[in-house]
Amino acid sequence: MDNLSLNTSDLDKLSEKDRSELQQFIQNENSKARLTSSVHTLTNVCFRKCVTGAIKNGKLDKTEESCMTNCTERFFDLTEVTLKHLNARRS
């Protein structure tokens, strides 16, 4: 449980079903937090790399747009390869 502190005596008051549901809820929230963090990292890295000039009319120029697309695709490719590697190590 990453940033959440629970008192053991409070957990003991829960039924087994409630403890299981709480554990699943915390895992889901941690997964959401990791995904959000990844999206923020992706946005920051690709924006810094690709957006080199002023944004006019709320749009990127063609080069910047192409760079952003390529950057995000490579990020997802790398994430997929990393997950496959980690899953293979678990087996």
PyMOL Python script that loads the backbone (N, CA, C, O; Angstrom):
from pymol import cmd

cmd.read_pdbstr("""\
ATOM      1  N   MET A   1       0.852  -1.172   0.000  1.00  0.00           N
ATOM      2  CA  MET A   1       0.000   0.000   0.000  1.00  0.00           C
ATOM      3  C   MET A   1       0.892   1.227   0.000  1.00  0.00           C
ATOM      4  O   MET A   1       1.454   1.599   1.030  1.00  0.00           O
ATOM      5  N   ASP A   2       1.015   1.844  -1.147  1.00  0.00           N
ATOM      6  CA  ASP A   2       2.006   2.877  -1.366  1.00  0.00           C
ATOM      7  C   ASP A   2       1.918   4.053  -0.402  1.00  0.00           C
ATOM      8  O   ASP A   2       2.692   4.125   0.553  1.00  0.00           O
ATOM      9  N   ASN A   3       1.016   4.946  -0.627  1.00  0.00           N
ATOM     10  CA  ASN A   3       0.937   6.172   0.163  1.00  0.00           C
ATOM     11  C   ASN A   3      -0.222   6.149   1.147  1.00  0.00           C
ATOM     12  O   ASN A   3      -0.681   7.199   1.597  1.00  0.00           O
ATOM     13  N   LEU A   4      -0.683   4.983   1.474  1.00  0.00           N
ATOM     14  CA  LEU A   4      -1.833   4.856   2.352  1.00  0.00           C
ATOM     15  C   LEU A   4      -1.423   4.124   3.604  1.00  0.00           C
ATOM     16  O   LEU A   4      -0.801   3.062   3.546  1.00  0.00           O
ATOM     17  N   SER A   5      -1.772   4.695   4.727  1.00  0.00           N
ATOM     18  CA  SER A   5      -1.427   4.077   5.999  1.00  0.00           C
ATOM     19  C   SER A   5      -2.706   3.607   6.679  1.00  0.00           C
ATOM     20  O   SER A   5      -3.607   4.399   6.953  1.00  0.00           O
ATOM     21  N   LEU A   6      -2.769   2.312   6.944  1.00  0.00           N
ATOM     22  CA  LEU A   6      -3.928   1.746   7.626  1.00  0.00           C
ATOM     23  C   LEU A   6      -3.482   1.117   8.930  1.00  0.00           C
ATOM     24  O   LEU A   6      -2.445   0.458   9.011  1.00  0.00           O
ATOM     25  N   ASN A   7      -4.278   1.337   9.924  1.00  0.00           N
ATOM     26  CA  ASN A   7      -4.015   0.751  11.225  1.00  0.00           C
ATOM     27  C   ASN A   7      -4.423  -0.722  11.188  1.00  0.00           C
ATOM     28  O   ASN A   7      -5.518  -1.041  10.723  1.00  0.00           O
ATOM     29  N   THR A   8      -3.582  -1.606  11.658  1.00  0.00           N
ATOM     30  CA  THR A   8      -3.855  -3.036  11.645  1.00  0.00           C
ATOM     31  C   THR A   8      -5.140  -3.368  12.384  1.00  0.00           C
ATOM     32  O   THR A   8      -5.891  -4.248  11.964  1.00  0.00           O
ATOM     33  N   SER A   9      -5.395  -2.674  13.474  1.00  0.00           N
ATOM     34  CA  SER A   9      -6.624  -2.951  14.224  1.00  0.00           C
ATOM     35  C   SER A   9      -7.860  -2.599  13.406  1.00  0.00           C
ATOM     36  O   SER A   9      -8.899  -3.242  13.557  1.00  0.00           O
ATOM     37  N   ASP A  10      -7.766  -1.588  12.539  1.00  0.00           N
ATOM     38  CA  ASP A  10      -8.887  -1.256  11.661  1.00  0.00           C
ATOM     39  C   ASP A  10      -9.121  -2.359  10.634  1.00  0.00           C
ATOM     40  O   ASP A  10     -10.264  -2.707  10.335  1.00  0.00           O
ATOM     41  N   LEU A  11      -8.040  -2.903  10.100  1.00  0.00           N
ATOM     42  CA  LEU A  11      -8.162  -3.990   9.129  1.00  0.00           C
ATOM     43  C   LEU A  11      -8.746  -5.243   9.765  1.00  0.00           C
ATOM     44  O   LEU A  11      -9.501  -5.976   9.126  1.00  0.00           O
ATOM     45  N   ASP A  12      -8.402  -5.484  11.006  1.00  0.00           N
ATOM     46  CA  ASP A  12      -8.910  -6.662  11.704  1.00  0.00           C
ATOM     47  C   ASP A  12     -10.419  -6.612  11.890  1.00  0.00           C
ATOM     48  O   ASP A  12     -11.061  -7.649  12.054  1.00  0.00           O
ATOM     49  N   LYS A  13     -10.977  -5.432  11.864  1.00  0.00           N
ATOM     50  CA  LYS A  13     -12.426  -5.267  12.034  1.00  0.00           C
ATOM     51  C   LYS A  13     -13.197  -5.616  10.761  1.00  0.00           C
ATOM     52  O   LYS A  13     -14.408  -5.830  10.803  1.00  0.00           O
ATOM     53  N   LEU A  14     -12.496  -5.671   9.639  1.00  0.00           N
ATOM     54  CA  LEU A  14     -13.146  -5.958   8.363  1.00  0.00           C
ATOM     55  C   LEU A  14     -13.321  -7.452   8.168  1.00  0.00           C
ATOM     56  O   LEU A  14     -12.524  -8.260   8.645  1.00  0.00           O
ATOM     57  N   SER A  15     -14.378  -7.797   7.459  1.00  0.00           N
ATOM     58  CA  SER A  15     -14.563  -9.204   7.090  1.00  0.00           C
ATOM     59  C   SER A  15     -13.526  -9.555   6.022  1.00  0.00           C
ATOM     60  O   SER A  15     -12.918  -8.667   5.424  1.00  0.00           O
ATOM     61  N   GLU A  16     -13.333 -10.829   5.791  1.00  0.00           N
ATOM     62  CA  GLU A  16     -12.376 -11.288   4.772  1.00  0.00           C
ATOM     63  C   GLU A  16     -12.763 -10.728   3.402  1.00  0.00           C
ATOM     64  O   GLU A  16     -11.901 -10.307   2.631  1.00  0.00           O
ATOM     65  N   LYS A  17     -14.057 -10.727   3.108  1.00  0.00           N
ATOM     66  CA  LYS A  17     -14.550 -10.200   1.831  1.00  0.00           C
ATOM     67  C   LYS A  17     -14.234  -8.712   1.714  1.00  0.00           C
ATOM     68  O   LYS A  17     -13.766  -8.255   0.672  1.00  0.00           O
ATOM     69  N   ASP A  18     -14.488  -7.956   2.784  1.00  0.00           N
ATOM     70  CA  ASP A  18     -14.212  -6.519   2.762  1.00  0.00           C
ATOM     71  C   ASP A  18     -12.721  -6.237   2.629  1.00  0.00           C
ATOM     72  O   ASP A  18     -12.323  -5.312   1.921  1.00  0.00           O
ATOM     73  N   ARG A  19     -11.897  -7.030   3.305  1.00  0.00           N
ATOM     74  CA  ARG A  19     -10.438  -6.863   3.181  1.00  0.00           C
ATOM     75  C   ARG A  19      -9.986  -7.109   1.751  1.00  0.00           C
ATOM     76  O   ARG A  19      -9.148  -6.385   1.213  1.00  0.00           O
ATOM     77  N   SER A  20     -10.552  -8.138   1.150  1.00  0.00           N
ATOM     78  CA  SER A  20     -10.207  -8.466  -0.233  1.00  0.00           C
ATOM     79  C   SER A  20     -10.635  -7.342  -1.174  1.00  0.00           C
ATOM     80  O   SER A  20      -9.884  -6.953  -2.069  1.00  0.00           O
ATOM     81  N   GLU A  21     -11.843  -6.823  -0.967  1.00  0.00           N
ATOM     82  CA  GLU A  21     -12.320  -5.718  -1.794  1.00  0.00           C
ATOM     83  C   GLU A  21     -11.473  -4.467  -1.606  1.00  0.00           C
ATOM     84  O   GLU A  21     -11.185  -3.758  -2.570  1.00  0.00           O
ATOM     85  N   LEU A  22     -11.074  -4.196  -0.371  1.00  0.00           N
ATOM     86  CA  LEU A  22     -10.224  -3.041  -0.093  1.00  0.00           C
ATOM     87  C   LEU A  22      -8.868  -3.201  -0.770  1.00  0.00           C
ATOM     88  O   LEU A  22      -8.343  -2.254  -1.355  1.00  0.00           O
ATOM     89  N   GLN A  23      -8.315  -4.387  -0.688  1.00  0.00           N
ATOM     90  CA  GLN A  23      -7.022  -4.649  -1.320  1.00  0.00           C
ATOM     91  C   GLN A  23      -7.127  -4.455  -2.833  1.00  0.00           C
ATOM     92  O   GLN A  23      -6.243  -3.856  -3.445  1.00  0.00           O
ATOM     93  N   GLN A  24      -8.200  -4.958  -3.434  1.00  0.00           N
ATOM     94  CA  GLN A  24      -8.397  -4.802  -4.878  1.00  0.00           C
ATOM     95  C   GLN A  24      -8.568  -3.330  -5.240  1.00  0.00           C
ATOM     96  O   GLN A  24      -8.023  -2.867  -6.242  1.00  0.00           O
ATOM     97  N   PHE A  25      -9.320  -2.597  -4.428  1.00  0.00           N
ATOM     98  CA  PHE A  25      -9.517  -1.165  -4.655  1.00  0.00           C
ATOM     99  C   PHE A  25      -8.184  -0.422  -4.625  1.00  0.00           C
ATOM    100  O   PHE A  25      -7.912   0.413  -5.487  1.00  0.00           O
ATOM    101  N   ILE A  26      -7.363  -0.730  -3.636  1.00  0.00           N
ATOM    102  CA  ILE A  26      -6.061  -0.063  -3.511  1.00  0.00           C
ATOM    103  C   ILE A  26      -5.167  -0.412  -4.695  1.00  0.00           C
ATOM    104  O   ILE A  26      -4.462   0.452  -5.215  1.00  0.00           O
ATOM    105  N   GLN A  27      -5.190  -1.665  -5.122  1.00  0.00           N
ATOM    106  CA  GLN A  27      -4.397  -2.052  -6.294  1.00  0.00           C
ATOM    107  C   GLN A  27      -4.863  -1.303  -7.539  1.00  0.00           C
ATOM    108  O   GLN A  27      -4.047  -0.846  -8.339  1.00  0.00           O
ATOM    109  N   ASN A  28      -6.184  -1.181  -7.697  1.00  0.00           N
ATOM    110  CA  ASN A  28      -6.723  -0.455  -8.852  1.00  0.00           C
ATOM    111  C   ASN A  28      -6.323   1.015  -8.818  1.00  0.00           C
ATOM    112  O   ASN A  28      -5.943   1.580  -9.844  1.00  0.00           O
ATOM    113  N   GLU A  29      -6.406   1.630  -7.650  1.00  0.00           N
ATOM    114  CA  GLU A  29      -6.027   3.039  -7.525  1.00  0.00           C
ATOM    115  C   GLU A  29      -4.538   3.235  -7.788  1.00  0.00           C
ATOM    116  O   GLU A  29      -4.145   4.221  -8.412  1.00  0.00           O
ATOM    117  N   ASN A  30      -3.712   2.311  -7.322  1.00  0.00           N
ATOM    118  CA  ASN A  30      -2.272   2.394  -7.584  1.00  0.00           C
ATOM    119  C   ASN A  30      -1.988   2.242  -9.077  1.00  0.00           C
ATOM    120  O   ASN A  30      -1.109   2.913  -9.617  1.00  0.00           O
ATOM    121  N   SER A  31      -2.733   1.361  -9.741  1.00  0.00           N
ATOM    122  CA  SER A  31      -2.571   1.194 -11.187  1.00  0.00           C
ATOM    123  C   SER A  31      -2.948   2.473 -11.924  1.00  0.00           C
ATOM    124  O   SER A  31      -2.256   2.883 -12.857  1.00  0.00           O
ATOM    125  N   LYS A  32      -4.035   3.099 -11.510  1.00  0.00           N
ATOM    126  CA  LYS A  32      -4.447   4.367 -12.123  1.00  0.00           C
ATOM    127  C   LYS A  32      -3.380   5.432 -11.913  1.00  0.00           C
ATOM    128  O   LYS A  32      -3.070   6.196 -12.827  1.00  0.00           O
ATOM    129  N   ALA A  33      -2.826   5.481 -10.725  1.00  0.00           N
ATOM    130  CA  ALA A  33      -1.796   6.480 -10.425  1.00  0.00           C
ATOM    131  C   ALA A  33      -0.550   6.258 -11.279  1.00  0.00           C
ATOM    132  O   ALA A  33       0.045   7.216 -11.772  1.00  0.00           O
ATOM    133  N   ARG A  34      -0.157   4.997 -11.454  1.00  0.00           N
ATOM    134  CA  ARG A  34       1.006   4.704 -12.300  1.00  0.00           C
ATOM    135  C   ARG A  34       0.738   5.075 -13.753  1.00  0.00           C
ATOM    136  O   ARG A  34       1.615   5.614 -14.428  1.00  0.00           O
ATOM    137  N   LEU A  35      -0.465   4.791 -14.237  1.00  0.00           N
ATOM    138  CA  LEU A  35      -0.822   5.141 -15.612  1.00  0.00           C
ATOM    139  C   LEU A  35      -0.813   6.654 -15.801  1.00  0.00           C
ATOM    140  O   LEU A  35      -0.287   7.159 -16.793  1.00  0.00           O
ATOM    141  N   THR A  36      -1.388   7.362 -14.860  1.00  0.00           N
ATOM    142  CA  THR A  36      -1.398   8.823 -14.924  1.00  0.00           C
ATOM    143  C   THR A  36       0.019   9.369 -14.929  1.00  0.00           C
ATOM    144  O   THR A  36       0.327  10.290 -15.685  1.00  0.00           O
ATOM    145  N   SER A  37       0.870   8.819 -14.106  1.00  0.00           N
ATOM    146  CA  SER A  37       2.265   9.249 -14.051  1.00  0.00           C
ATOM    147  C   SER A  37       2.965   8.988 -15.392  1.00  0.00           C
ATOM    148  O   SER A  37       3.734   9.823 -15.867  1.00  0.00           O
ATOM    149  N   SER A  38       2.698   7.847 -15.987  1.00  0.00           N
ATOM    150  CA  SER A  38       3.298   7.526 -17.284  1.00  0.00           C
ATOM    151  C   SER A  38       2.845   8.501 -18.362  1.00  0.00           C
ATOM    152  O   SER A  38       3.647   8.940 -19.187  1.00  0.00           O
ATOM    153  N   VAL A  39       1.565   8.838 -18.353  1.00  0.00           N
ATOM    154  CA  VAL A  39       1.043   9.780 -19.342  1.00  0.00           C
ATOM    155  C   VAL A  39       1.693  11.150 -19.148  1.00  0.00           C
ATOM    156  O   VAL A  39       2.044  11.812 -20.125  1.00  0.00           O
ATOM    157  N   HIS A  40       1.854  11.575 -17.905  1.00  0.00           N
ATOM    158  CA  HIS A  40       2.493  12.872 -17.644  1.00  0.00           C
ATOM    159  C   HIS A  40       3.948  12.848 -18.109  1.00  0.00           C
ATOM    160  O   HIS A  40       4.429  13.814 -18.702  1.00  0.00           O
ATOM    161  N   THR A  41       4.639  11.761 -17.845  1.00  0.00           N
ATOM    162  CA  THR A  41       6.031  11.626 -18.283  1.00  0.00           C
ATOM    163  C   THR A  41       6.110  11.664 -19.803  1.00  0.00           C
ATOM    164  O   THR A  41       6.935  12.377 -20.374  1.00  0.00           O
ATOM    165  N   LEU A  42       5.250  10.897 -20.448  1.00  0.00           N
ATOM    166  CA  LEU A  42       5.216  10.867 -21.909  1.00  0.00           C
ATOM    167  C   LEU A  42       4.969  12.261 -22.467  1.00  0.00           C
ATOM    168  O   LEU A  42       5.674  12.698 -23.377  1.00  0.00           O
ATOM    169  N   THR A  43       3.997  12.948 -21.943  1.00  0.00           N
ATOM    170  CA  THR A  43       3.672  14.292 -22.412  1.00  0.00           C
ATOM    171  C   THR A  43       4.860  15.227 -22.242  1.00  0.00           C
ATOM    172  O   THR A  43       5.200  15.979 -23.155  1.00  0.00           O
ATOM    173  N   ASN A  44       5.479  15.181 -21.095  1.00  0.00           N
ATOM    174  CA  ASN A  44       6.610  16.065 -20.801  1.00  0.00           C
ATOM    175  C   ASN A  44       7.801  15.775 -21.720  1.00  0.00           C
ATOM    176  O   ASN A  44       8.374  16.690 -22.312  1.00  0.00           O
ATOM    177  N   VAL A  45       8.162  14.505 -21.830  1.00  0.00           N
ATOM    178  CA  VAL A  45       9.328  14.130 -22.640  1.00  0.00           C
ATOM    179  C   VAL A  45       9.097  14.487 -24.109  1.00  0.00           C
ATOM    180  O   VAL A  45       9.944  15.119 -24.740  1.00  0.00           O
ATOM    181  N   CYS A  46       7.960  14.085 -24.643  1.00  0.00           N
ATOM    182  CA  CYS A  46       7.701  14.333 -26.059  1.00  0.00           C
ATOM    183  C   CYS A  46       7.529  15.829 -26.352  1.00  0.00           C
ATOM    184  O   CYS A  46       7.976  16.308 -27.394  1.00  0.00           O
ATOM    185  N   PHE A  47       6.895  16.554 -25.458  1.00  0.00           N
ATOM    186  CA  PHE A  47       6.714  17.986 -25.676  1.00  0.00           C
ATOM    187  C   PHE A  47       8.061  18.694 -25.706  1.00  0.00           C
ATOM    188  O   PHE A  47       8.318  19.518 -26.582  1.00  0.00           O
ATOM    189  N   ARG A  48       8.920  18.367 -24.741  1.00  0.00           N
ATOM    190  CA  ARG A  48      10.248  19.006 -24.704  1.00  0.00           C
ATOM    191  C   ARG A  48      11.073  18.670 -25.935  1.00  0.00           C
ATOM    192  O   ARG A  48      11.814  19.508 -26.448  1.00  0.00           O
ATOM    193  N   LYS A  49      10.938  17.441 -26.400  1.00  0.00           N
ATOM    194  CA  LYS A  49      11.721  16.991 -27.545  1.00  0.00           C
ATOM    195  C   LYS A  49      11.203  17.589 -28.850  1.00  0.00           C
ATOM    196  O   LYS A  49      11.991  17.952 -29.724  1.00  0.00           O
ATOM    197  N   CYS A  50       9.898  17.690 -28.981  1.00  0.00           N
ATOM    198  CA  CYS A  50       9.300  17.986 -30.281  1.00  0.00           C
ATOM    199  C   CYS A  50       8.862  19.430 -30.497  1.00  0.00           C
ATOM    200  O   CYS A  50       8.933  19.931 -31.619  1.00  0.00           O
ATOM    201  N   VAL A  51       8.420  20.091 -29.466  1.00  0.00           N
ATOM    202  CA  VAL A  51       7.894  21.442 -29.640  1.00  0.00           C
ATOM    203  C   VAL A  51       9.035  22.428 -29.433  1.00  0.00           C
ATOM    204  O   VAL A  51       9.473  22.685 -28.311  1.00  0.00           O
ATOM    205  N   THR A  52       9.497  22.965 -30.545  1.00  0.00           N
ATOM    206  CA  THR A  52      10.690  23.806 -30.502  1.00  0.00           C
ATOM    207  C   THR A  52      10.373  25.287 -30.716  1.00  0.00           C
ATOM    208  O   THR A  52      11.194  26.150 -30.405  1.00  0.00           O
ATOM    209  N   GLY A  53       9.206  25.574 -31.236  1.00  0.00           N
ATOM    210  CA  GLY A  53       8.850  26.969 -31.503  1.00  0.00           C
ATOM    211  C   GLY A  53       7.590  27.358 -30.768  1.00  0.00           C
ATOM    212  O   GLY A  53       7.092  26.622 -29.916  1.00  0.00           O
ATOM    213  N   ALA A  54       7.092  28.506 -31.106  1.00  0.00           N
ATOM    214  CA  ALA A  54       5.847  28.993 -30.513  1.00  0.00           C
ATOM    215  C   ALA A  54       4.672  28.242 -31.146  1.00  0.00           C
ATOM    216  O   ALA A  54       4.693  27.921 -32.334  1.00  0.00           O
ATOM    217  N   ILE A  55       3.676  27.975 -30.353  1.00  0.00           N
ATOM    218  CA  ILE A  55       2.471  27.324 -30.860  1.00  0.00           C
ATOM    219  C   ILE A  55       1.535  28.425 -31.352  1.00  0.00           C
ATOM    220  O   ILE A  55       1.094  29.279 -30.584  1.00  0.00           O
ATOM    221  N   LYS A  56       1.248  28.382 -32.637  1.00  0.00           N
ATOM    222  CA  LYS A  56       0.412  29.421 -33.245  1.00  0.00           C
ATOM    223  C   LYS A  56      -0.981  28.857 -33.507  1.00  0.00           C
ATOM    224  O   LYS A  56      -1.128  27.733 -33.987  1.00  0.00           O
ATOM    225  N   ASN A  57      -1.973  29.629 -33.195  1.00  0.00           N
ATOM    226  CA  ASN A  57      -3.371  29.241 -33.434  1.00  0.00           C
ATOM    227  C   ASN A  57      -3.739  27.938 -32.716  1.00  0.00           C
ATOM    228  O   ASN A  57      -4.649  27.226 -33.140  1.00  0.00           O
ATOM    229  N   GLY A  58      -3.027  27.634 -31.629  1.00  0.00           N
ATOM    230  CA  GLY A  58      -3.346  26.448 -30.849  1.00  0.00           C
ATOM    231  C   GLY A  58      -2.992  25.139 -31.526  1.00  0.00           C
ATOM    232  O   GLY A  58      -3.493  24.084 -31.135  1.00  0.00           O
ATOM    233  N   LYS A  59      -2.128  25.190 -32.546  1.00  0.00           N
ATOM    234  CA  LYS A  59      -1.763  23.978 -33.285  1.00  0.00           C
ATOM    235  C   LYS A  59      -0.257  23.858 -33.407  1.00  0.00           C
ATOM    236  O   LYS A  59       0.465  24.854 -33.455  1.00  0.00           O
ATOM    237  N   LEU A  60       0.200  22.620 -33.457  1.00  0.00           N
ATOM    238  CA  LEU A  60       1.610  22.353 -33.722  1.00  0.00           C
ATOM    239  C   LEU A  60       1.845  22.453 -35.220  1.00  0.00           C
ATOM    240  O   LEU A  60       0.926  22.253 -36.014  1.00  0.00           O
ATOM    241  N   ASP A  61       3.092  22.767 -35.612  1.00  0.00           N
ATOM    242  CA  ASP A  61       3.370  22.725 -37.044  1.00  0.00           C
ATOM    243  C   ASP A  61       3.529  21.263 -37.455  1.00  0.00           C
ATOM    244  O   ASP A  61       3.571  20.378 -36.600  1.00  0.00           O
ATOM    245  N   LYS A  62       3.616  21.011 -38.752  1.00  0.00           N
ATOM    246  CA  LYS A  62       3.642  19.630 -39.270  1.00  0.00           C
ATOM    247  C   LYS A  62       4.813  18.824 -38.720  1.00  0.00           C
ATOM    248  O   LYS A  62       4.657  17.648 -38.392  1.00  0.00           O
ATOM    249  N   THR A  63       5.976  19.444 -38.619  1.00  0.00           N
ATOM    250  CA  THR A  63       7.152  18.746 -38.109  1.00  0.00           C
ATOM    251  C   THR A  63       6.974  18.358 -36.645  1.00  0.00           C
ATOM    252  O   THR A  63       7.297  17.238 -36.246  1.00  0.00           O
ATOM    253  N   GLU A  64       6.460  19.289 -35.852  1.00  0.00           N
ATOM    254  CA  GLU A  64       6.239  19.017 -34.431  1.00  0.00           C
ATOM    255  C   GLU A  64       5.174  17.947 -34.236  1.00  0.00           C
ATOM    256  O   GLU A  64       5.307  17.074 -33.378  1.00  0.00           O
ATOM    257  N   GLU A  65       4.123  18.020 -35.032  1.00  0.00           N
ATOM    258  CA  GLU A  65       3.048  17.033 -34.937  1.00  0.00           C
ATOM    259  C   GLU A  65       3.559  15.638 -35.274  1.00  0.00           C
ATOM    260  O   GLU A  65       3.238  14.666 -34.590  1.00  0.00           O
ATOM    261  N   SER A  66       4.352  15.549 -36.325  1.00  0.00           N
ATOM    262  CA  SER A  66       4.943  14.274 -36.734  1.00  0.00           C
ATOM    263  C   SER A  66       5.872  13.741 -35.648  1.00  0.00           C
ATOM    264  O   SER A  66       5.866  12.548 -35.342  1.00  0.00           O
ATOM    265  N   CYS A  67       6.665  14.633 -35.073  1.00  0.00           N
ATOM    266  CA  CYS A  67       7.580  14.253 -33.995  1.00  0.00           C
ATOM    267  C   CYS A  67       6.812  13.732 -32.778  1.00  0.00           C
ATOM    268  O   CYS A  67       7.194  12.721 -32.190  1.00  0.00           O
ATOM    269  N   MET A  68       5.732  14.418 -32.402  1.00  0.00           N
ATOM    270  CA  MET A  68       4.921  14.000 -31.258  1.00  0.00           C
ATOM    271  C   MET A  68       4.319  12.617 -31.505  1.00  0.00           C
ATOM    272  O   MET A  68       4.315  11.768 -30.614  1.00  0.00           O
ATOM    273  N   THR A  69       3.816  12.398 -32.705  1.00  0.00           N
ATOM    274  CA  THR A  69       3.237  11.095 -33.047  1.00  0.00           C
ATOM    275  C   THR A  69       4.292  10.008 -32.937  1.00  0.00           C
ATOM    276  O   THR A  69       4.055   8.967 -32.324  1.00  0.00           O
ATOM    277  N   ASN A  70       5.466  10.248 -33.533  1.00  0.00           N
ATOM    278  CA  ASN A  70       6.548   9.267 -33.490  1.00  0.00           C
ATOM    279  C   ASN A  70       7.008   9.023 -32.056  1.00  0.00           C
ATOM    280  O   ASN A  70       7.233   7.880 -31.660  1.00  0.00           O
ATOM    281  N   CYS A  71       7.147  10.086 -31.285  1.00  0.00           N
ATOM    282  CA  CYS A  71       7.611   9.975 -29.903  1.00  0.00           C
ATOM    283  C   CYS A  71       6.647   9.127 -29.074  1.00  0.00           C
ATOM    284  O   CYS A  71       7.077   8.248 -28.327  1.00  0.00           O
ATOM    285  N   THR A  72       5.347   9.389 -29.204  1.00  0.00           N
ATOM    286  CA  THR A  72       4.378   8.625 -28.413  1.00  0.00           C
ATOM    287  C   THR A  72       4.336   7.167 -28.856  1.00  0.00           C
ATOM    288  O   THR A  72       4.205   6.268 -28.025  1.00  0.00           O
ATOM    289  N   GLU A  73       4.447   6.931 -30.152  1.00  0.00           N
ATOM    290  CA  GLU A  73       4.465   5.550 -30.644  1.00  0.00           C
ATOM    291  C   GLU A  73       5.678   4.792 -30.100  1.00  0.00           C
ATOM    292  O   GLU A  73       5.556   3.634 -29.700  1.00  0.00           O
ATOM    293  N   ARG A  74       6.844   5.436 -30.085  1.00  0.00           N
ATOM    294  CA  ARG A  74       8.045   4.782 -29.554  1.00  0.00           C
ATOM    295  C   ARG A  74       7.896   4.527 -28.055  1.00  0.00           C
ATOM    296  O   ARG A  74       8.348   3.498 -27.553  1.00  0.00           O
ATOM    297  N   PHE A  75       7.270   5.450 -27.348  1.00  0.00           N
ATOM    298  CA  PHE A  75       7.037   5.287 -25.919  1.00  0.00           C
ATOM    299  C   PHE A  75       6.180   4.053 -25.668  1.00  0.00           C
ATOM    300  O   PHE A  75       6.492   3.240 -24.799  1.00  0.00           O
ATOM    301  N   PHE A  76       5.094   3.915 -26.435  1.00  0.00           N
ATOM    302  CA  PHE A  76       4.223   2.751 -26.260  1.00  0.00           C
ATOM    303  C   PHE A  76       4.919   1.461 -26.686  1.00  0.00           C
ATOM    304  O   PHE A  76       4.729   0.417 -26.062  1.00  0.00           O
ATOM    305  N   ASP A  77       5.726   1.529 -27.751  1.00  0.00           N
ATOM    306  CA  ASP A  77       6.503   0.350 -28.156  1.00  0.00           C
ATOM    307  C   ASP A  77       7.445  -0.085 -27.041  1.00  0.00           C
ATOM    308  O   ASP A  77       7.527  -1.271 -26.722  1.00  0.00           O
ATOM    309  N   LEU A  78       8.146   0.861 -26.457  1.00  0.00           N
ATOM    310  CA  LEU A  78       9.077   0.564 -25.376  1.00  0.00           C
ATOM    311  C   LEU A  78       8.352  -0.010 -24.161  1.00  0.00           C
ATOM    312  O   LEU A  78       8.833  -0.952 -23.530  1.00  0.00           O
ATOM    313  N   THR A  79       7.206   0.557 -23.841  1.00  0.00           N
ATOM    314  CA  THR A  79       6.418   0.063 -22.711  1.00  0.00           C
ATOM    315  C   THR A  79       5.992  -1.382 -22.960  1.00  0.00           C
ATOM    316  O   THR A  79       6.063  -2.215 -22.057  1.00  0.00           O
ATOM    317  N   GLU A  80       5.550  -1.679 -24.176  1.00  0.00           N
ATOM    318  CA  GLU A  80       5.122  -3.035 -24.519  1.00  0.00           C
ATOM    319  C   GLU A  80       6.288  -4.028 -24.402  1.00  0.00           C
ATOM    320  O   GLU A  80       6.127  -5.110 -23.838  1.00  0.00           O
ATOM    321  N   VAL A  81       7.435  -3.666 -24.925  1.00  0.00           N
ATOM    322  CA  VAL A  81       8.612  -4.529 -24.850  1.00  0.00           C
ATOM    323  C   VAL A  81       9.010  -4.755 -23.389  1.00  0.00           C
ATOM    324  O   VAL A  81       9.333  -5.876 -22.995  1.00  0.00           O
ATOM    325  N   THR A  82       8.985  -3.699 -22.598  1.00  0.00           N
ATOM    326  CA  THR A  82       9.343  -3.800 -21.184  1.00  0.00           C
ATOM    327  C   THR A  82       8.387  -4.737 -20.452  1.00  0.00           C
ATOM    328  O   THR A  82       8.825  -5.589 -19.679  1.00  0.00           O
ATOM    329  N   LEU A  83       7.097  -4.587 -20.688  1.00  0.00           N
ATOM    330  CA  LEU A  83       6.114  -5.455 -20.028  1.00  0.00           C
ATOM    331  C   LEU A  83       6.286  -6.912 -20.439  1.00  0.00           C
ATOM    332  O   LEU A  83       6.193  -7.810 -19.602  1.00  0.00           O
ATOM    333  N   LYS A  84       6.535  -7.147 -21.718  1.00  0.00           N
ATOM    334  CA  LYS A  84       6.766  -8.525 -22.183  1.00  0.00           C
ATOM    335  C   LYS A  84       7.998  -9.117 -21.494  1.00  0.00           C
ATOM    336  O   LYS A  84       7.987 -10.273 -21.072  1.00  0.00           O
ATOM    337  N   HIS A  85       9.050  -8.320 -21.387  1.00  0.00           N
ATOM    338  CA  HIS A  85      10.276  -8.783 -20.742  1.00  0.00           C
ATOM    339  C   HIS A  85      10.025  -9.111 -19.267  1.00  0.00           C
ATOM    340  O   HIS A  85      10.473 -10.146 -18.773  1.00  0.00           O
ATOM    341  N   LEU A  86       9.319  -8.238 -18.579  1.00  0.00           N
ATOM    342  CA  LEU A  86       9.032  -8.473 -17.159  1.00  0.00           C
ATOM    343  C   LEU A  86       8.143  -9.706 -16.970  1.00  0.00           C
ATOM    344  O   LEU A  86       8.353 -10.490 -16.044  1.00  0.00           O
ATOM    345  N   ASN A  87       7.159  -9.873 -17.840  1.00  0.00           N
ATOM    346  CA  ASN A  87       6.300 -11.057 -17.743  1.00  0.00           C
ATOM    347  C   ASN A  87       7.082 -12.337 -18.026  1.00  0.00           C
ATOM    348  O   ASN A  87       6.826 -13.370 -17.407  1.00  0.00           O
ATOM    349  N   ALA A  88       8.022 -12.274 -18.949  1.00  0.00           N
ATOM    350  CA  ALA A  88       8.840 -13.447 -19.256  1.00  0.00           C
ATOM    351  C   ALA A  88       9.723 -13.806 -18.068  1.00  0.00           C
ATOM    352  O   ALA A  88       9.953 -14.987 -17.805  1.00  0.00           O
ATOM    353  N   ARG A  89      10.217 -12.812 -17.354  1.00  0.00           N
ATOM    354  CA  ARG A  89      11.062 -13.073 -16.175  1.00  0.00           C
ATOM    355  C   ARG A  89      10.259 -13.687 -15.044  1.00  0.00           C
ATOM    356  O   ARG A  89      10.805 -14.441 -14.238  1.00  0.00           O
ATOM    357  N   ARG A  90       8.967 -13.376 -14.969  1.00  0.00           N
ATOM    358  CA  ARG A  90       8.123 -13.947 -13.918  1.00  0.00           C
ATOM    359  C   ARG A  90       7.871 -15.427 -14.147  1.00  0.00           C
ATOM    360  O   ARG A  90       7.715 -16.193 -13.195  1.00  0.00           O
ATOM    361  N   SER A  91       7.831 -15.826 -15.411  1.00  0.00           N
ATOM    362  CA  SER A  91       7.512 -17.226 -15.755  1.00  0.00           C
ATOM    363  C   SER A  91       8.650 -18.168 -15.518  1.00  0.00           C
ATOM    364  O   SER A  91       8.520 -19.367 -15.764  1.00  0.00           O
TER     365      SER A  91
END
""", "prot")
cmd.dss("prot")
cmd.show_as("cartoon", "prot")
cmd.util.cbc("prot")
cmd.orient("prot")
